[in-house]
């Protein structure tokens, strides 16, 4: 499934060149001790290589809105679409976009 997000380009580790990446609609949530990382996963349109765009890094879970945290865990379509269309979020992750 791909979402109707802003077109994003990034150097692909699989293809070895700049490629279009597609919002997968999936989040990765990783706990490390008392800290949490949350990423939105993008996939290379050509080879499906993944690229994780950071939403939160080394954040205390208590600092993340409980409702948002649950939506990250459920891979909520609307939340993935919201981040995929957030220019500031894309800029923070050094994405090229059009």
Backbone as a chain_set.jsonl record, in Angstrom:
{"seq": "XXXXXXXXXXXXXXXXXXXXXXXXXXXXXXXXXXXXXXXXXXXXXXXXXXXXXXXXXXXXXXXXXXXXXXXXXXXXXXXXXXXXXXXXXXXXXXXXXX", "coords": {"N": [[0.855, -1.182, 0.0], [0.631, 2.167, -0.856], [0.763, 5.542, 0.136], [-0.914, 8.635, -0.545], [1.186, 10.761, -0.489], [3.551, 13.493, -0.252], [5.93, 13.515, -2.88], [8.951, 11.878, -2.374], [12.488, 11.833, -2.361], [15.548, 10.059, -2.149], [18.893, 8.912, -1.524], [19.28, 5.644, -2.384], [20.136, 2.781, -0.574], [20.051, 0.246, -1.617], [19.798, 0.427, -4.452], [21.824, 2.207, -4.995], [21.699, 4.791, -5.946], [20.022, 7.997, -6.301], [16.603, 7.744, -5.661], [13.015, 7.524, -6.006], [11.052, 7.413, -3.083], [8.531, 5.716, -1.248], [5.897, 6.309, 0.993], [5.273, 3.909, 3.35], [3.209, 3.606, 5.082], [3.596, 2.466, 7.484], [4.849, 2.288, 10.807], [7.829, 2.168, 12.783], [8.485, 1.205, 15.977], [10.67, 1.358, 18.596], [11.914, 0.303, 21.615], [14.348, 1.265, 23.973], [15.64, 0.603, 26.809], [14.521, 3.007, 28.99], [13.717, 4.707, 27.029], [12.302, 5.682, 23.826], [12.171, 5.12, 20.324], [10.69, 6.312, 17.353], [9.818, 5.748, 14.066], [8.851, 6.601, 10.71], [8.325, 4.484, 8.072], [9.725, 4.437, 4.904], [9.825, 3.215, 1.536], [11.943, 2.253, -1.14], [10.931, 2.948, -4.378], [11.787, 1.447, -6.484], [13.405, -0.865, -5.616], [12.46, -1.56, -3.135], [13.955, -1.171, -0.836], [14.36, -0.141, 2.536], [13.873, 2.977, 4.304], [14.078, 4.7, 7.186], [12.378, 7.326, 8.607], [12.883, 9.609, 11.119], [10.668, 10.232, 13.742], [10.468, 10.439, 16.519], [13.286, 10.329, 18.615], [15.044, 8.608, 21.037], [13.232, 9.285, 23.089], [11.418, 9.894, 26.056], [8.764, 7.77, 26.872], [6.605, 8.932, 28.236], [6.551, 11.497, 27.285], [5.377, 11.407, 24.844], [2.277, 11.76, 23.271], [-0.326, 9.777, 24.509], [-2.432, 8.821, 22.88], [-1.313, 9.191, 20.302], [0.892, 7.466, 20.483], [-0.363, 4.961, 20.63], [-1.544, 4.963, 18.102], [0.764, 4.897, 16.505], [1.64, 2.319, 17.111], [-0.4, 0.861, 15.967], [-0.068, 1.266, 13.286], [-1.406, 3.449, 12.009], [-3.234, 4.663, 9.305], [-4.091, 7.339, 8.706], [-2.433, 8.882, 10.379], [0.096, 8.228, 9.376], [-0.183, 9.309, 6.838], [-0.462, 12.003, 7.525], [2.132, 12.608, 8.573], [3.593, 12.033, 6.257], [2.947, 14.139, 4.637], [3.961, 16.342, 5.831], [5.922, 18.981, 5.607], [7.942, 20.118, 7.267], [8.661, 17.906, 8.855], [9.694, 16.201, 6.851], [11.857, 17.773, 5.97], [13.431, 17.819, 8.328], [14.372, 15.26, 8.238], [16.092, 15.278, 6.146], [15.066, 14.88, 3.584], [14.569, 14.982, 0.085], [12.156, 16.526, -1.87], [9.108, 16.84, -3.832]], "CA": [[0.0, 0.0, 0.0], [1.331, 3.444, -0.813], [-0.104, 6.648, 0.519], [-0.846, 9.821, -1.393], [2.019, 11.716, 0.224], [4.495, 14.267, -1.054], [6.95, 12.659, -3.492], [10.19, 11.98, -1.617], [13.645, 11.24, -3.026], [16.653, 9.812, -1.231], [19.859, 7.955, -2.078], [18.884, 4.293, -1.994], [21.227, 1.865, -0.254], [19.93, -0.945, -2.459], [20.047, 0.781, -5.865], [23.064, 2.964, -5.089], [21.507, 6.114, -6.54], [18.817, 8.679, -5.832], [15.379, 7.118, -6.141], [11.766, 7.911, -5.349], [10.672, 6.572, -1.954], [7.095, 5.729, -1.02], [5.422, 6.15, 2.367], [4.732, 2.556, 3.492], [2.068, 3.606, 5.986], [3.963, 1.7, 8.67], [5.769, 2.893, 11.753], [8.66, 1.278, 13.582], [8.625, 1.695, 17.345], [11.724, 0.578, 19.232], [12.217, 0.723, 22.989], [15.71, 1.021, 24.416], [15.598, 1.008, 28.206], [13.362, 3.865, 29.275], [13.584, 5.63, 25.891], [11.612, 5.113, 22.67], [12.373, 5.687, 18.995], [9.563, 6.076, 16.442], [10.144, 6.121, 12.699], [7.923, 6.304, 9.63], [9.094, 3.712, 7.109], [9.571, 4.663, 3.476], [10.413, 2.149, 0.731], [12.37, 2.617, -2.497], [9.932, 2.559, -5.381], [12.403, 0.5, -7.407], [13.882, -2.133, -5.04], [11.784, -1.755, -1.84], [14.879, -0.926, 0.281], [13.674, 0.739, 3.495], [14.491, 4.193, 4.854], [13.287, 5.097, 8.348], [12.413, 8.756, 8.904], [12.702, 9.744, 12.563], [9.634, 11.072, 14.334], [11.012, 10.63, 17.869], [14.492, 9.564, 18.911], [15.435, 8.577, 22.459], [12.215, 10.068, 23.798], [10.722, 9.213, 27.144], [7.39, 7.482, 26.446], [5.663, 9.857, 28.881], [6.548, 12.751, 26.523], [4.605, 11.173, 23.625], [0.848, 11.668, 23.568], [-0.753, 8.382, 24.59], [-3.215, 8.496, 21.68], [-0.387, 9.068, 19.174], [1.689, 6.254, 20.677], [-1.224, 3.839, 20.247], [-1.682, 5.008, 16.644], [2.026, 4.412, 15.945], [1.658, 0.865, 17.29], [-1.427, 0.291, 15.084], [0.229, 1.679, 11.907], [-2.582, 4.209, 11.598], [-3.151, 5.22, 7.957], [-4.226, 8.807, 8.733], [-1.24, 9.464, 10.999], [1.182, 8.065, 8.399], [-0.444, 10.299, 5.791], [-0.165, 13.318, 8.116], [3.582, 12.791, 8.579], [4.064, 11.997, 4.873], [2.657, 15.426, 3.999], [4.479, 17.388, 6.718], [7.177, 19.498, 5.023], [8.957, 20.263, 8.316], [9.105, 16.552, 9.189], [10.535, 15.735, 5.75], [13.098, 18.554, 6.011], [14.22, 17.331, 9.466], [14.953, 13.98, 7.853], [16.926, 15.524, 4.961], [14.431, 14.342, 2.384], [14.324, 15.844, -1.062], [10.748, 16.276, -2.203], [8.467, 17.689, -4.847]], "C": [[0.895, 1.237, 0.0], [0.312, 4.535, -0.54], [0.093, 7.808, -0.431], [-0.129, 10.926, -0.631], [2.845, 12.516, -0.764], [5.536, 13.309, -1.631], [8.296, 12.939, -2.828], [11.292, 11.235, -2.355], [14.796, 11.15, -2.029], [17.632, 8.857, -1.917], [19.534, 6.578, -1.511], [20.115, 3.43, -1.736], [21.199, 0.603, -1.099], [20.306, -0.67, -3.903], [21.368, 1.524, -6.051], [22.934, 4.321, -5.756], [20.214, 6.721, -5.996], [17.588, 8.066, -6.491], [14.172, 7.747, -5.449], [11.485, 6.906, -4.229], [9.2, 6.795, -1.655], [6.802, 5.502, 0.465], [4.75, 4.78, 2.479], [3.456, 2.518, 4.334], [2.339, 2.856, 7.273], [4.983, 2.464, 9.502], [6.627, 1.801, 12.368], [8.823, 1.943, 14.928], [9.614, 0.774, 18.038], [12.005, 1.148, 20.614], [13.649, 0.339, 23.323], [15.798, 1.516, 25.854], [14.345, 1.814, 28.46], [13.166, 4.933, 28.197], [12.954, 4.906, 24.704], [12.028, 5.866, 21.41], [11.137, 5.354, 18.174], [9.967, 6.599, 15.073], [8.96, 5.828, 11.782], [8.747, 5.645, 8.53], [8.705, 4.093, 5.676], [10.275, 3.524, 2.749], [10.782, 2.692, -0.65], [11.337, 2.084, -3.482], [10.476, 1.47, -6.305], [12.702, -0.856, -6.756], [13.281, -2.46, -3.67], [12.719, -1.651, -0.635], [14.224, 0.071, 1.24], [14.542, 1.911, 3.926], [13.568, 4.658, 5.966], [13.476, 6.58, 8.629], [12.019, 8.948, 10.363], [11.58, 10.716, 12.912], [10.078, 11.444, 15.744], [12.255, 9.767, 18.006], [14.843, 9.745, 20.384], [14.517, 9.445, 23.322], [11.649, 9.245, 24.947], [9.28, 8.984, 26.703], [6.353, 8.439, 27.042], [5.574, 11.194, 28.149], [5.777, 12.635, 25.205], [3.141, 11.054, 24.007], [0.407, 10.21, 23.485], [-1.527, 7.958, 23.346], [-2.316, 8.301, 20.461], [0.421, 7.78, 19.281], [0.898, 5.018, 20.255], [-1.407, 3.785, 18.733], [-0.404, 4.551, 15.942], [2.051, 2.883, 15.99], [0.674, 0.165, 16.342], [-1.167, 0.582, 13.603], [-0.954, 2.429, 11.301], [-2.347, 4.927, 10.264], [-3.156, 6.75, 7.985], [-2.991, 9.477, 9.335], [-0.036, 9.351, 10.062], [1.038, 9.083, 7.273], [-0.109, 11.714, 6.282], [1.343, 13.584, 8.108], [4.144, 12.831, 7.159], [3.816, 13.28, 4.109], [3.138, 16.615, 4.828], [5.861, 17.825, 6.225], [8.271, 19.615, 6.087], [9.527, 18.906, 8.735], [10.054, 16.026, 8.109], [11.871, 16.466, 5.731], [14.008, 18.081, 7.141], [14.927, 16.023, 9.145], [15.76, 14.062, 6.56], [16.377, 14.888, 3.697], [14.386, 15.413, 1.298], [12.904, 15.529, -1.503], [10.25, 17.215, -3.269], [6.965, 17.648, -4.65]], "O": [[1.829, 1.32, 0.798], [-0.848, 4.446, -0.941], [1.148, 7.944, -1.05], [-0.744, 11.895, -0.186], [2.836, 12.246, -1.965], [5.977, 12.388, -0.942], [8.725, 14.089, -2.731], [11.072, 10.154, -2.902], [14.994, 12.03, -1.191], [17.239, 8.084, -2.79], [19.519, 6.385, -0.296], [21.02, 3.354, -2.567], [22.231, -0.043, -1.275], [21.047, -1.441, -4.514], [21.964, 1.48, -7.127], [23.94, 4.942, -6.098], [19.426, 6.054, -5.326], [17.536, 7.892, -7.709], [14.31, 8.421, -4.427], [11.66, 5.701, -4.407], [8.683, 7.905, -1.786], [7.383, 4.623, 1.102], [3.769, 4.514, 1.785], [2.715, 1.535, 4.311], [1.427, 2.63, 8.069], [5.846, 3.174, 8.985], [6.206, 0.648, 12.464], [9.245, 3.096, 15.019], [9.427, -0.442, 18.066], [12.299, 2.335, 20.76], [14.107, -0.758, 23.003], [16.005, 2.705, 26.094], [13.236, 1.36, 28.179], [12.517, 5.951, 28.44], [13.051, 3.685, 24.583], [12.213, 7.083, 21.427], [10.595, 4.253, 18.276], [10.401, 7.742, 14.934], [8.168, 4.923, 12.044], [9.761, 6.196, 8.104], [7.534, 4.074, 5.298], [11.214, 2.933, 3.282], [10.044, 3.475, -1.247], [10.931, 0.924, -3.42], [9.713, 0.667, -6.843], [12.297, -1.891, -7.285], [13.563, -3.518, -3.107], [12.325, -2.005, 0.476], [13.597, 1.031, 0.792], [15.771, 1.842, 3.913], [12.405, 4.976, 5.718], [14.594, 7.038, 8.862], [10.953, 8.504, 10.791], [11.546, 11.855, 12.447], [10.068, 12.617, 16.118], [12.277, 8.616, 17.569], [14.925, 10.86, 20.899], [14.968, 10.225, 24.162], [11.432, 8.041, 24.814], [8.635, 9.909, 26.21], [5.335, 8.719, 26.411], [4.626, 11.95, 28.363], [5.547, 13.637, 24.527], [2.794, 10.341, 24.948], [0.72, 9.503, 22.527], [-1.31, 6.868, 22.816], [-2.515, 7.373, 19.677], [0.615, 7.082, 18.286], [1.437, 4.129, 19.595], [-1.425, 2.705, 18.143], [-0.469, 3.894, 14.903], [2.438, 2.235, 15.017], [0.888, -0.986, 15.96], [-1.963, 0.186, 12.752], [-1.438, 2.086, 10.223], [-1.395, 5.693, 10.114], [-2.311, 7.383, 7.353], [-2.554, 10.522, 8.853], [0.764, 10.282, 9.968], [2.029, 9.65, 6.812], [0.459, 12.518, 5.542], [1.784, 14.654, 7.689], [5.076, 13.588, 6.888], [4.404, 13.495, 3.049], [2.768, 17.758, 4.559], [6.848, 17.113, 6.412], [9.416, 19.246, 5.828], [10.733, 18.774, 8.945], [11.104, 15.467, 8.426], [12.909, 15.846, 5.502], [15.217, 17.952, 6.95], [15.97, 15.719, 9.724], [16.074, 13.039, 5.952], [17.132, 14.416, 2.847], [14.189, 16.596, 1.577], [12.501, 14.366, -1.504], [10.867, 18.235, -3.575], [6.227, 18.292, -5.396]]}, "num_chains": 1, "name": "protein.A"}
